[in-house]
Amino acid sequence: MPKKARELSALAVSRLKAEGRYAVSGVDGLYLRIARRSRAWGLIY
């Protein structure tokens, strides 16, 4: 079972700059992955 994350607003997501995987609240297992020049949503189930 994925952990619950704090909710990120659209503004908070747009301010994320560091590469990595960020858990997003609202849907269990939803992550925002930030790479060099791209952002992608992922769902781990």
PQR file of N, CA, C, O and H, with PARSE charges and radii, in Angstrom:
ATOM      1  N   MET A   1       0.840  -1.171   0.000 -0.4000 1.5000
ATOM      2  CA  MET A   1       0.000   0.000   0.000 -0.0000 2.0000
ATOM      3  C   MET A   1       0.894   1.246   0.000  0.5500 1.7000
ATOM      4  O   MET A   1       1.720   1.393   0.900 -0.5500 1.4000
ATOM      5  N   PRO A   2       0.755   2.143  -0.975 -0.5600 1.5000
ATOM      6  CA  PRO A   2       1.583   3.346  -1.032  0.2800 2.0000
ATOM      7  C   PRO A   2       1.295   4.283   0.138  0.5500 1.7000
ATOM      8  O   PRO A   2       0.203   4.271   0.706 -0.5500 1.4000
ATOM      9  N   LYS A   3       2.278   5.083   0.481 -0.4000 1.5000
ATOM     10  CA  LYS A   3       2.090   6.026   1.577 -0.0000 2.0000
ATOM     11  C   LYS A   3       1.259   7.224   1.113  0.5500 1.7000
ATOM     12  O   LYS A   3       1.206   7.537  -0.076 -0.5500 1.4000
ATOM     13  H   LYS A   3       3.165   5.093   0.019  0.4000 1.0000
ATOM     14  N   LYS A   4       0.612   7.889   2.078 -0.4000 1.5000
ATOM     15  CA  LYS A   4      -0.158   9.100   1.795 -0.0000 2.0000
ATOM     16  C   LYS A   4       0.802  10.282   1.796  0.5500 1.7000
ATOM     17  O   LYS A   4       1.648  10.398   2.683 -0.5500 1.4000
ATOM     18  H   LYS A   4       0.655   7.635   3.044  0.4000 1.0000
ATOM     19  N   ALA A   5       0.673  11.146   0.817 -0.4000 1.5000
ATOM     20  CA  ALA A   5       1.549  12.304   0.709 -0.0000 2.0000
ATOM     21  C   ALA A   5       0.756  13.575   0.950  0.5500 1.7000
ATOM     22  O   ALA A   5      -0.473  13.576   0.892 -0.5500 1.4000
ATOM     23  H   ALA A   5      -0.015  11.052   0.097  0.4000 1.0000
ATOM     24  N   ARG A   6       1.469  14.650   1.221 -0.4000 1.5000
ATOM     25  CA  ARG A   6       0.775  15.921   1.378 -0.0000 2.0000
ATOM     26  C   ARG A   6       0.344  16.416   0.002  0.5500 1.7000
ATOM     27  O   ARG A   6       0.957  16.088  -1.014 -0.5500 1.4000
ATOM     28  H   ARG A   6       2.468  14.649   1.268  0.4000 1.0000
ATOM     29  N   GLU A   7      -0.713  17.203  -0.011 -0.4000 1.5000
ATOM     30  CA  GLU A   7      -1.255  17.676  -1.277 -0.0000 2.0000
ATOM     31  C   GLU A   7      -0.383  18.801  -1.823  0.5500 1.7000
ATOM     32  O   GLU A   7      -0.008  19.717  -1.092 -0.5500 1.4000
ATOM     33  H   GLU A   7      -1.211  17.470   0.814  0.4000 1.0000
ATOM     34  N   LEU A   8      -0.067  18.727  -3.104 -0.4000 1.5000
ATOM     35  CA  LEU A   8       0.709  19.766  -3.768 -0.0000 2.0000
ATOM     36  C   LEU A   8      -0.216  20.567  -4.674  0.5500 1.7000
ATOM     37  O   LEU A   8      -0.976  19.997  -5.456 -0.5500 1.4000
ATOM     38  H   LEU A   8      -0.372  17.983  -3.699  0.4000 1.0000
ATOM     39  N   SER A   9      -0.148  21.884  -4.567 -0.4000 1.5000
ATOM     40  CA  SER A   9      -0.948  22.738  -5.437 -0.0000 2.0000
ATOM     41  C   SER A   9      -0.264  22.843  -6.799  0.5500 1.7000
ATOM     42  O   SER A   9       0.881  22.421  -6.961 -0.5500 1.4000
ATOM     43  H   SER A   9       0.469  22.347  -3.931  0.4000 1.0000
ATOM     44  N   ALA A  10      -0.963  23.402  -7.762 -0.4000 1.5000
ATOM     45  CA  ALA A  10      -0.382  23.599  -9.092 -0.0000 2.0000
ATOM     46  C   ALA A  10       0.842  24.505  -9.002  0.5500 1.7000
ATOM     47  O   ALA A  10       1.827  24.289  -9.707 -0.5500 1.4000
ATOM     48  H   ALA A  10      -1.893  23.746  -7.630  0.4000 1.0000
ATOM     49  N   LEU A  11       0.785  25.507  -8.145 -0.4000 1.5000
ATOM     50  CA  LEU A  11       1.913  26.409  -7.966 -0.0000 2.0000
ATOM     51  C   LEU A  11       3.107  25.678  -7.364  0.5500 1.7000
ATOM     52  O   LEU A  11       4.240  25.882  -7.799 -0.5500 1.4000
ATOM     53  H   LEU A  11      -0.015  25.683  -7.572  0.4000 1.0000
ATOM     54  N   ALA A  12       2.867  24.837  -6.379 -0.4000 1.5000
ATOM     55  CA  ALA A  12       3.950  24.076  -5.748 -0.0000 2.0000
ATOM     56  C   ALA A  12       4.602  23.127  -6.751  0.5500 1.7000
ATOM     57  O   ALA A  12       5.823  22.973  -6.752 -0.5500 1.4000
ATOM     58  H   ALA A  12       1.946  24.671  -6.025  0.4000 1.0000
ATOM     59  N   VAL A  13       3.803  22.494  -7.598 -0.4000 1.5000
ATOM     60  CA  VAL A  13       4.344  21.588  -8.614 -0.0000 2.0000
ATOM     61  C   VAL A  13       5.186  22.363  -9.616  0.5500 1.7000
ATOM     62  O   VAL A  13       6.250  21.893 -10.019 -0.5500 1.4000
ATOM     63  H   VAL A  13       2.810  22.620  -7.597  0.4000 1.0000
ATOM     64  N   SER A  14       4.733  23.534 -10.023 -0.4000 1.5000
ATOM     65  CA  SER A  14       5.484  24.320 -11.004 -0.0000 2.0000
ATOM     66  C   SER A  14       6.806  24.824 -10.440  0.5500 1.7000
ATOM     67  O   SER A  14       7.737  25.098 -11.196 -0.5500 1.4000
ATOM     68  H   SER A  14       3.868  23.916  -9.696  0.4000 1.0000
ATOM     69  N   ARG A  15       6.896  24.948  -9.125 -0.4000 1.5000
ATOM     70  CA  ARG A  15       8.131  25.427  -8.492 -0.0000 2.0000
ATOM     71  C   ARG A  15       9.158  24.328  -8.246  0.5500 1.7000
ATOM     72  O   ARG A  15      10.308  24.631  -7.927 -0.5500 1.4000
ATOM     73  H   ARG A  15       6.140  24.725  -8.510  0.4000 1.0000
ATOM     74  N   LEU A  16       8.781  23.075  -8.385 -0.4000 1.5000
ATOM     75  CA  LEU A  16       9.729  21.976  -8.181 -0.0000 2.0000
ATOM     76  C   LEU A  16      10.765  21.992  -9.295  0.5500 1.7000
ATOM     77  O   LEU A  16      10.413  21.962 -10.474 -0.5500 1.4000
ATOM     78  H   LEU A  16       7.848  22.829  -8.645  0.4000 1.0000
ATOM     79  N   LYS A  17      12.021  22.039  -8.933 -0.4000 1.5000
ATOM     80  CA  LYS A  17      13.100  22.115  -9.921 -0.0000 2.0000
ATOM     81  C   LYS A  17      14.061  20.930  -9.839  0.5500 1.7000
ATOM     82  O   LYS A  17      14.616  20.511 -10.855 -0.5500 1.4000
ATOM     83  H   LYS A  17      12.308  22.064  -7.975  0.4000 1.0000
ATOM     84  N   ALA A  18      14.260  20.392  -8.645 -0.4000 1.5000
ATOM     85  CA  ALA A  18      15.238  19.320  -8.456 -0.0000 2.0000
ATOM     86  C   ALA A  18      14.739  18.020  -9.075  0.5500 1.7000
ATOM     87  O   ALA A  18      13.557  17.688  -8.986 -0.5500 1.4000
ATOM     88  H   ALA A  18      13.809  20.731  -7.820  0.4000 1.0000
ATOM     89  N   GLU A  19      15.657  17.292  -9.704 -0.4000 1.5000
ATOM     90  CA  GLU A  19      15.299  16.003 -10.289 -0.0000 2.0000
ATOM     91  C   GLU A  19      14.894  15.037  -9.185  0.5500 1.7000
ATOM     92  O   GLU A  19      15.436  15.066  -8.080 -0.5500 1.4000
ATOM     93  H   GLU A  19      16.617  17.563  -9.777  0.4000 1.0000
ATOM     94  N   GLY A  20      13.939  14.189  -9.506 -0.4000 1.5000
ATOM     95  CA  GLY A  20      13.513  13.200  -8.530 -0.0000 2.0000
ATOM     96  C   GLY A  20      12.074  12.795  -8.737  0.5500 1.7000
ATOM     97  O   GLY A  20      11.445  13.142  -9.736 -0.5500 1.4000
ATOM     98  H   GLY A  20      13.500  14.165 -10.404  0.4000 1.0000
ATOM     99  N   ARG A  21      11.564  12.050  -7.765 -0.4000 1.5000
ATOM    100  CA  ARG A  21      10.185  11.562  -7.804 -0.0000 2.0000
ATOM    101  C   ARG A  21       9.468  12.111  -6.582  0.5500 1.7000
ATOM    102  O   ARG A  21       9.921  11.935  -5.452 -0.5500 1.4000
ATOM    103  H   ARG A  21      12.075  11.768  -6.953  0.4000 1.0000
ATOM    104  N   TYR A  22       8.347  12.775  -6.818 -0.4000 1.5000
ATOM    105  CA  TYR A  22       7.594  13.424  -5.761 -0.0000 2.0000
ATOM    106  C   TYR A  22       6.217  12.798  -5.650  0.5500 1.7000
ATOM    107  O   TYR A  22       5.482  12.729  -6.635 -0.5500 1.4000
ATOM    108  H   TYR A  22       7.979  12.917  -7.737  0.4000 1.0000
ATOM    109  N   ALA A  23       5.865  12.342  -4.461 -0.4000 1.5000
ATOM    110  CA  ALA A  23       4.537  11.780  -4.220 -0.0000 2.0000
ATOM    111  C   ALA A  23       3.524  12.916  -4.185  0.5500 1.7000
ATOM    112  O   ALA A  23       3.790  13.985  -3.635 -0.5500 1.4000
ATOM    113  H   ALA A  23       6.462  12.397  -3.661  0.4000 1.0000
ATOM    114  N   VAL A  24       2.362  12.672  -4.777 -0.4000 1.5000
ATOM    115  CA  VAL A  24       1.302  13.673  -4.845 -0.0000 2.0000
ATOM    116  C   VAL A  24       0.069  13.113  -4.154  0.5500 1.7000
ATOM    117  O   VAL A  24      -0.303  11.960  -4.375 -0.5500 1.4000
ATOM    118  H   VAL A  24       2.146  11.803  -5.223  0.4000 1.0000
ATOM    119  N   SER A  25      -0.561  13.922  -3.323 -0.4000 1.5000
ATOM    120  CA  SER A  25      -1.747  13.485  -2.589 -0.0000 2.0000
ATOM    121  C   SER A  25      -2.975  13.472  -3.483  0.5500 1.7000
ATOM    122  O   SER A  25      -2.986  14.062  -4.563 -0.5500 1.4000
ATOM    123  H   SER A  25      -0.259  14.858  -3.143  0.4000 1.0000
ATOM    124  N   GLY A  26      -4.006  12.790  -3.011 -0.4000 1.5000
ATOM    125  CA  GLY A  26      -5.264  12.730  -3.740 -0.0000 2.0000
ATOM    126  C   GLY A  26      -5.497  11.368  -4.344  0.5500 1.7000
ATOM    127  O   GLY A  26      -6.625  10.875  -4.343 -0.5500 1.4000
ATOM    128  H   GLY A  26      -3.998  12.311  -2.134  0.4000 1.0000
ATOM    129  N   VAL A  27      -4.448  10.746  -4.864 -0.4000 1.5000
ATOM    130  CA  VAL A  27      -4.528   9.412  -5.462 -0.0000 2.0000
ATOM    131  C   VAL A  27      -3.361   8.601  -4.913  0.5500 1.7000
ATOM    132  O   VAL A  27      -2.208   9.017  -5.025 -0.5500 1.4000
ATOM    133  H   VAL A  27      -3.532  11.147  -4.865  0.4000 1.0000
ATOM    134  N   ASP A  28      -3.655   7.446  -4.321 -0.4000 1.5000
ATOM    135  CA  ASP A  28      -2.581   6.598  -3.798 -0.0000 2.0000
ATOM    136  C   ASP A  28      -1.673   6.148  -4.930  0.5500 1.7000
ATOM    137  O   ASP A  28      -2.149   5.657  -5.954 -0.5500 1.4000
ATOM    138  H   ASP A  28      -4.592   7.108  -4.230  0.4000 1.0000
ATOM    139  N   GLY A  29      -0.369   6.313  -4.752 -0.4000 1.5000
ATOM    140  CA  GLY A  29       0.594   5.837  -5.725 -0.0000 2.0000
ATOM    141  C   GLY A  29       0.873   6.787  -6.872  0.5500 1.7000
ATOM    142  O   GLY A  29       1.576   6.413  -7.811 -0.5500 1.4000
ATOM    143  H   GLY A  29       0.018   6.712  -3.920  0.4000 1.0000
ATOM    144  N   LEU A  30       0.340   8.019  -6.830 -0.4000 1.5000
ATOM    145  CA  LEU A  30       0.566   8.989  -7.901 -0.0000 2.0000
ATOM    146  C   LEU A  30       1.845   9.756  -7.621  0.5500 1.7000
ATOM    147  O   LEU A  30       2.030  10.290  -6.527 -0.5500 1.4000
ATOM    148  H   LEU A  30      -0.231   8.323  -6.067  0.4000 1.0000
ATOM    149  N   TYR A  31       2.727   9.808  -8.610 -0.4000 1.5000
ATOM    150  CA  TYR A  31       4.010  10.486  -8.478 -0.0000 2.0000
ATOM    151  C   TYR A  31       4.247  11.414  -9.650  0.5500 1.7000
ATOM    152  O   TYR A  31       3.780  11.165 -10.762 -0.5500 1.4000
ATOM    153  H   TYR A  31       2.576   9.374  -9.498  0.4000 1.0000
ATOM    154  N   LEU A  32       4.976  12.488  -9.390 -0.4000 1.5000
ATOM    155  CA  LEU A  32       5.472  13.372 -10.433 -0.0000 2.0000
ATOM    156  C   LEU A  32       6.965  13.120 -10.531  0.5500 1.7000
ATOM    157  O   LEU A  32       7.690  13.278  -9.548 -0.5500 1.4000
ATOM    158  H   LEU A  32       5.355  12.690  -8.487  0.4000 1.0000
ATOM    159  N   ARG A  33       7.427  12.732 -11.705 -0.4000 1.5000
ATOM    160  CA  ARG A  33       8.852  12.458 -11.915 -0.0000 2.0000
ATOM    161  C   ARG A  33       9.447  13.606 -12.714  0.5500 1.7000
ATOM    162  O   ARG A  33       8.955  13.937 -13.793 -0.5500 1.4000
ATOM    163  H   ARG A  33       6.838  12.605 -12.503  0.4000 1.0000
ATOM    164  N   ILE A  34      10.502  14.213 -12.190 -0.4000 1.5000
ATOM    165  CA  ILE A  34      11.166  15.317 -12.857 -0.0000 2.0000
ATOM    166  C   ILE A  34      12.553  14.862 -13.272  0.5500 1.7000
ATOM    167  O   ILE A  34      13.356  14.432 -12.444 -0.5500 1.4000
ATOM    168  H   ILE A  34      10.902  13.944 -11.314  0.4000 1.0000
ATOM    169  N   ALA A  35      12.821  14.964 -14.564 -0.4000 1.5000
ATOM    170  CA  ALA A  35      14.140  14.659 -15.117 -0.0000 2.0000
ATOM    171  C   ALA A  35      14.730  15.976 -15.636  0.5500 1.7000
ATOM    172  O   ALA A  35      14.180  17.043 -15.363 -0.5500 1.4000
ATOM    173  H   ALA A  35      12.169  15.314 -15.237  0.4000 1.0000
ATOM    174  N   ARG A  36      15.804  15.916 -16.356 -0.4000 1.5000
ATOM    175  CA  ARG A  36      16.487  17.130 -16.802 -0.0000 2.0000
ATOM    176  C   ARG A  36      15.548  18.149 -17.431  0.5500 1.7000
ATOM    177  O   ARG A  36      15.449  19.277 -16.949 -0.5500 1.4000
ATOM    178  H   ARG A  36      16.251  15.049 -16.577  0.4000 1.0000
ATOM    179  N   ARG A  37      14.868  17.773 -18.486 -0.4000 1.5000
ATOM    180  CA  ARG A  37      14.008  18.716 -19.206 -0.0000 2.0000
ATOM    181  C   ARG A  37      12.565  18.265 -19.278  0.5500 1.7000
ATOM    182  O   ARG A  37      11.775  18.845 -20.023 -0.5500 1.4000
ATOM    183  H   ARG A  37      14.949  16.856 -18.878  0.4000 1.0000
ATOM    184  N   SER A  38      12.208  17.255 -18.528 -0.4000 1.5000
ATOM    185  CA  SER A  38      10.851  16.729 -18.659 -0.0000 2.0000
ATOM    186  C   SER A  38      10.209  16.487 -17.300  0.5500 1.7000
ATOM    187  O   SER A  38      10.879  16.339 -16.278 -0.5500 1.4000
ATOM    188  H   SER A  38      12.850  16.784 -17.923  0.4000 1.0000
ATOM    189  N   ARG A  39       8.893  16.454 -17.333 -0.4000 1.5000
ATOM    190  CA  ARG A  39       8.081  16.108 -16.171 -0.0000 2.0000
ATOM    191  C   ARG A  39       7.089  15.068 -16.637  0.5500 1.7000
ATOM    192  O   ARG A  39       6.513  15.191 -17.718 -0.5500 1.4000
ATOM    193  H   ARG A  39       8.348  16.575 -18.163  0.4000 1.0000
ATOM    194  N   ALA A  40       6.887  14.047 -15.831 -0.4000 1.5000
ATOM    195  CA  ALA A  40       5.955  12.983 -16.209 -0.0000 2.0000
ATOM    196  C   ALA A  40       5.230  12.494 -14.965  0.5500 1.7000
ATOM    197  O   ALA A  40       5.804  12.420 -13.878 -0.5500 1.4000
ATOM    198  H   ALA A  40       7.355  13.947 -14.953  0.4000 1.0000
ATOM    199  N   TRP A  41       3.957  12.161 -15.146 -0.4000 1.5000
ATOM    200  CA  TRP A  41       3.162  11.588 -14.073 -0.0000 2.0000
ATOM    201  C   TRP A  41       3.272  10.075 -14.128  0.5500 1.7000
ATOM    202  O   TRP A  41       3.297   9.489 -15.211 -0.5500 1.4000
ATOM    203  H   TRP A  41       3.491  12.220 -16.028  0.4000 1.0000
ATOM    204  N   GLY A  42       3.338   9.442 -12.969 -0.4000 1.5000
ATOM    205  CA  GLY A  42       3.391   7.987 -12.895 -0.0000 2.0000
ATOM    206  C   GLY A  42       2.453   7.484 -11.814  0.5500 1.7000
ATOM    207  O   GLY A  42       2.246   8.144 -10.796 -0.5500 1.4000
ATOM    208  H   GLY A  42       3.317   9.918 -12.089  0.4000 1.0000
ATOM    209  N   LEU A  43       1.895   6.321 -12.045 -0.4000 1.5000
ATOM    210  CA  LEU A  43       0.999   5.713 -11.070 -0.0000 2.0000
ATOM    211  C   LEU A  43       1.533   4.332 -10.729  0.5500 1.7000
ATOM    212  O   LEU A  43       1.664   3.477 -11.605 -0.5500 1.4000
ATOM    213  H   LEU A  43       2.064   5.785 -12.872  0.4000 1.0000
ATOM    214  N   ILE A  44       1.837   4.116  -9.470 -0.4000 1.5000
ATOM    215  CA  ILE A  44       2.317   2.824  -8.999 -0.0000 2.0000
ATOM    216  C   ILE A  44       1.161   2.142  -8.297  0.5500 1.7000
ATOM    217  O   ILE A  44       0.607   2.665  -7.330 -0.5500 1.4000
ATOM    218  H   ILE A  44       1.731   4.811  -8.758  0.4000 1.0000
ATOM    219  N   TYR A  45       0.801   0.962  -8.796 -0.4000 1.5000
ATOM    220  CA  TYR A  45      -0.329   0.253  -8.192 -0.0000 2.0000
ATOM    221  C   TYR A  45       0.055  -1.145  -7.833  0.5500 1.7000
ATOM    222  O   TYR A  45      -0.769  -1.897  -7.313 -0.5500 1.4000
ATOM    223  H   TYR A  45       1.251   0.537  -9.581  0.4000 1.0000
TER
END
